[in-house]
Amino acid sequence: MIPKNHKSFIDNTIKVLKNDMRIVGVATGGSYITNEMDEYSDIDLVIGIDDKFYEEVMNERQEIAEKLGTLLSAFIGYHVGEPRLLICLYGPELLHVDLKFVSLKDIAQRVEDPCILWERNNCISEAIKSDSAKFPAPSLQWMEDRFWVWIHYGATKIGRGEIFEAIDCISSLRQMVIGPLILMKNGKLPKGVRKIEFYAPNTVDLLKETIASYDAESCIKSLNVIIQMYLELREHFITEDFVKRVEAEKPVIDYLNEISNKNN
């Protein structure tokens, strides 16, 4: 059940790109492949490029994007470490579209198995057989090695009175640690807090307590809830080779309590 505006854009994109012989196919991912696309969804398109013409096409990305619809604004995805990505906003009915331009030799390196919308001579289908999809999920050890440093950082900002910075730190902890662990526990990919209300509704009330207001006491409470949630989630995923950073855990919790006492 693809929304009308989304379907029209996809159909027109395929029609336009078929006429460019440098392009070997178009695939899509995201909510399209999970059958969750609705009127609020982005469109994620992977545009396969003949290796011989890759640099040429990369230099013409803006012009190609303009042929697909009324392009209101576009920029390259440097902020997410993806220079192949052109992030676009189309109108007049607003539609967010991500266009990732990928050479055929690299198309097998992917984070999910796409739905191929159109291709020349089965070239994309054959190319992706050479490797499997790998989602770049952080490990629990990666989180543990950083978690207590981040908690201490947030506590220092509360102590100094940098409440906006403390709120940002709390949001980052929810995005990079708590959300991904909850999603993985529920069998989903660790995409921050994406759709967590739908995938893990039983956690919503507790997660709301991690949203701090502009107040030191509120920030301290949120950090304590994040610690509580992390310790419980950590036990769910823990393995024999996992190393708890106990040398950091206790003094950091004690330090947060000191900051709390100073604010009472």
Secondary structure per residue as TSV (DSSP state, phi and psi in degrees):
chain	resnum	aa	ss	phi	psi
A	1	M	-	360.0	82.3
A	2	I	-	-89.3	131.0
A	3	P	-	-56.4	149.1
A	4	K	H	-56.7	-45.8
A	5	N	H	-63.0	-40.7
A	6	H	H	-65.8	-44.9
A	7	K	H	-64.6	-40.9
A	8	S	H	-62.3	-40.9
A	9	F	H	-66.3	-45.1
A	10	I	H	-62.1	-45.3
A	11	D	H	-62.0	-42.7
A	12	N	H	-68.4	-37.5
A	13	T	H	-61.1	-46.4
A	14	I	H	-61.5	-43.1
A	15	K	H	-59.9	-43.2
A	16	V	H	-70.3	-47.0
A	17	L	H	-72.3	-24.5
A	18	K	T	-59.9	-27.0
A	19	N	T	-82.7	-6.0
A	20	D	-	-101.5	105.8
A	21	M	T	-69.2	-9.7
A	22	R	T	-77.0	-19.3
A	23	I	E	-96.4	129.7
A	24	V	E	-105.2	-7.1
A	25	G	E	170.9	166.8
A	26	V	E	-134.8	131.4
A	27	A	E	-129.3	164.8
A	28	T	E	-138.9	157.3
A	29	G	-	-138.2	-148.8
A	30	G	G	63.0	-139.4
A	31	S	G	-68.9	-16.7
A	32	Y	G	-63.7	-43.7
A	33	I	T	-80.8	-14.2
A	34	T	T	-101.2	5.5
A	35	N	T	58.9	34.5
A	36	E	-	-115.1	13.0
A	37	M	-	-69.5	132.1
A	38	D	-	-136.5	-172.0
A	39	E	T	-64.3	-16.7
A	40	Y	T	-95.9	-2.5
A	41	S	-	-76.4	150.5
A	42	D	-	-81.0	167.1
A	43	I	E	-111.9	124.6
A	44	D	E	-107.4	110.1
A	45	L	E	-114.8	134.7
A	46	V	E	-106.4	121.9
A	47	I	E	-106.1	111.6
A	48	G	E	-79.6	133.0
A	49	I	E	-118.7	135.9
A	50	D	-	-56.9	128.3
A	51	D	G	-52.4	-35.9
A	52	K	G	-64.9	-25.6
A	53	F	G	-112.8	12.3
A	54	Y	H	-60.1	-52.2
A	55	E	H	-62.0	-37.6
A	56	E	H	-61.7	-46.8
A	57	V	H	-66.5	-40.6
A	58	M	H	-57.7	-35.6
A	59	N	T	-74.5	-13.6
A	60	E	T	-113.0	15.7
A	61	R	H	-55.1	-44.6
A	62	Q	H	-60.7	-45.9
A	63	E	H	-63.5	-39.7
A	64	I	H	-64.4	-44.1
A	65	A	H	-60.8	-36.3
A	66	E	H	-67.5	-23.9
A	67	K	H	-76.8	-15.1
A	68	L	T	-87.6	-14.1
A	69	G	S	169.7	-168.4
A	70	T	E	-82.0	97.6
A	71	L	E	-81.6	118.4
A	72	L	E	-90.5	-36.5
A	73	S	E	-163.4	152.3
A	74	A	E	-157.7	147.0
A	75	F	E	-152.7	158.8
A	76	I	E	-84.5	145.4
A	77	G	E	-80.8	45.5
A	78	Y	G	-61.8	-33.2
A	79	H	G	-68.3	-18.0
A	80	V	G	-110.2	15.9
A	81	G	T	69.3	28.6
A	82	E	E	-131.7	85.2
A	83	P	E	-69.4	-11.8
A	84	R	E	-81.8	-8.5
A	85	L	E	-95.6	129.9
A	86	L	E	-112.3	116.7
A	87	I	E	-95.6	121.1
A	88	C	E	-123.8	148.7
A	89	L	E	-122.2	121.9
A	90	Y	E	-109.3	160.7
A	91	G	E	-142.3	-169.7
A	92	P	T	-72.2	-28.1
A	93	E	T	-80.4	112.9
A	94	L	T	-59.6	133.1
A	95	L	E	-147.6	123.8
A	96	H	E	-89.6	125.4
A	97	V	E	-131.9	127.2
A	98	D	E	-100.4	120.5
A	99	L	E	-109.0	112.3
A	100	K	E	-106.1	118.3
A	101	F	E	-94.5	114.5
A	102	V	E	-126.9	133.0
A	103	S	E	-70.0	150.5
A	104	L	G	-59.4	-35.3
A	105	K	G	-67.6	-20.8
A	106	D	G	-104.3	-1.7
A	107	I	T	-70.6	-19.1
A	108	A	T	-73.9	-19.4
A	109	Q	-	-84.0	104.2
A	110	R	-	-148.1	161.8
A	111	V	S	-98.7	-11.9
A	112	E	S	-153.6	161.2
A	113	D	-	-85.5	114.1
A	114	P	-	-79.7	167.6
A	115	C	E	-96.7	119.4
A	116	I	E	-81.8	117.7
A	117	L	E	-86.1	-32.4
A	118	W	E	-166.4	144.1
A	119	E	E	-156.6	157.1
A	120	R	S	-93.2	124.8
A	121	N	T	53.9	35.0
A	122	N	T	57.4	25.1
A	123	C	H	-66.5	-37.7
A	124	I	H	-73.0	-42.5
A	125	S	H	-56.5	-42.1
A	126	E	H	-71.9	-39.6
A	127	A	H	-64.6	-39.8
A	128	I	G	-76.1	-8.9
A	129	K	G	-69.1	-17.5
A	130	S	G	-77.7	-12.0
A	131	D	S	-155.3	162.5
A	132	S	-	-105.8	159.1
A	133	A	-	-68.4	139.0
A	134	K	-	-134.8	112.6
A	135	F	-	-83.8	129.4
A	136	P	-	-74.5	74.1
A	137	A	-	-86.8	132.3
A	138	P	-	-69.2	147.1
A	139	S	-	-85.0	161.9
A	140	L	H	-61.6	-36.6
A	141	Q	H	-64.8	-39.0
A	142	W	H	-57.9	-42.5
A	143	M	H	-67.7	-46.5
A	144	E	H	-59.8	-40.9
A	145	D	H	-63.4	-20.5
A	146	R	H	-111.6	-25.7
A	147	F	H	-55.7	-50.3
A	148	W	H	-71.7	-28.1
A	149	V	H	-66.1	-42.2
A	150	W	H	-67.9	-38.8
A	151	I	H	-62.0	-44.1
A	152	H	H	-61.8	-41.4
A	153	Y	H	-59.3	-47.6
A	154	G	H	-60.6	-39.3
A	155	A	H	-65.1	-38.8
A	156	T	H	-65.4	-36.1
A	157	K	H	-69.3	-37.4
A	158	I	H	-63.4	-44.4
A	159	G	H	-59.4	-38.4
A	160	R	H	-79.9	-18.4
A	161	G	T	94.7	14.1
A	162	E	-	-87.3	74.8
A	163	I	H	-69.5	-38.3
A	164	F	H	-60.2	-42.3
A	165	E	H	-66.0	-38.3
A	166	A	H	-63.7	-41.3
A	167	I	H	-62.8	-40.4
A	168	D	H	-63.8	-39.9
A	169	C	H	-61.9	-43.7
A	170	I	H	-62.7	-42.1
A	171	S	H	-62.7	-39.8
A	172	S	H	-64.3	-40.3
A	173	L	H	-63.0	-39.2
A	174	R	I	-66.8	-39.2
A	175	Q	I	-75.2	-39.5
A	176	M	I	-98.8	-17.8
A	177	V	I	-123.3	-64.9
A	178	I	I	-64.9	-50.9
A	179	G	H	-57.8	-52.3
A	180	P	H	-57.9	-40.5
A	181	L	H	-65.6	-40.4
A	182	I	H	-64.1	-44.4
A	183	L	H	-63.9	-43.1
A	184	M	H	-63.7	-38.0
A	185	K	H	-61.6	-28.3
A	186	N	T	-98.3	17.2
A	187	G	T	75.5	21.4
A	188	K	S	-112.9	163.3
A	189	L	-	-70.0	142.5
A	190	P	-	-77.9	68.8
A	191	K	-	-95.6	66.9
A	192	G	T	60.7	-119.2
A	193	V	T	-119.1	20.9
A	194	R	T	-58.8	123.3
A	195	K	T	56.2	25.2
A	196	I	H	-65.3	-27.8
A	197	E	H	-62.0	-31.5
A	198	F	H	-89.8	-36.8
A	199	Y	H	-82.5	-28.3
A	200	A	-	-141.0	62.6
A	201	P	G	-60.7	-25.3
A	202	N	G	-71.1	-11.4
A	203	T	G	-98.3	-6.6
A	204	V	H	-60.1	-46.0
A	205	D	H	-59.9	-42.3
A	206	L	H	-70.9	-39.2
A	207	L	H	-61.7	-34.7
A	208	K	H	-61.3	-27.8
A	209	E	T	-74.3	-10.5
A	210	T	T	-90.3	0.7
A	211	I	-	-93.2	108.0
A	212	A	-	-87.5	146.1
A	213	S	-	-94.2	174.4
A	214	Y	S	-76.6	78.2
A	215	D	S	-163.4	133.4
A	216	A	H	-59.4	-44.3
A	217	E	H	-62.4	-40.0
A	218	S	H	-64.5	-39.9
A	219	C	H	-65.3	-41.2
A	220	I	H	-63.9	-43.9
A	221	K	H	-60.4	-43.0
A	222	S	H	-63.6	-42.9
A	223	L	H	-62.3	-39.3
A	224	N	H	-66.0	-38.1
A	225	V	H	-66.0	-40.7
A	226	I	H	-61.7	-42.1
A	227	I	H	-61.3	-46.7
A	228	Q	H	-58.0	-46.3
A	229	M	H	-66.6	-40.8
A	230	Y	H	-63.3	-45.5
A	231	L	H	-61.4	-38.2
A	232	E	H	-70.1	-43.0
A	233	L	H	-68.5	-36.4
A	234	R	H	-58.5	-41.1
A	235	E	H	-66.3	-29.1
A	236	H	H	-68.4	-35.2
A	237	F	H	-102.7	-4.2
A	238	I	-	-62.3	143.9
A	239	T	-	-125.0	169.9
A	240	E	T	-61.7	-33.3
A	241	D	T	-89.2	2.5
A	242	F	-	-71.1	137.9
A	243	V	-	-111.0	112.5
A	244	K	-	-77.1	133.4
A	245	R	-	-86.1	63.4
A	246	V	H	-64.2	-27.9
A	247	E	H	-66.4	-20.1
A	248	A	H	-101.9	-34.5
A	249	E	H	-57.2	-54.8
A	250	K	H	-65.1	-50.2
A	251	P	H	-63.3	-31.7
A	252	V	H	-69.0	-42.8
A	253	I	H	-63.2	-40.6
A	254	D	H	-62.6	-39.8
A	255	Y	H	-64.9	-41.8
A	256	L	H	-62.9	-36.9
A	257	N	H	-65.6	-37.2
A	258	E	H	-62.6	-44.5
A	259	I	H	-62.1	-37.9
A	260	S	H	-63.2	-44.9
A	261	N	H	-63.6	-35.4
A	262	K	H	-67.6	-25.1
A	263	N	T	-93.4	-0.6
A	264	N	-	-96.2	360.0
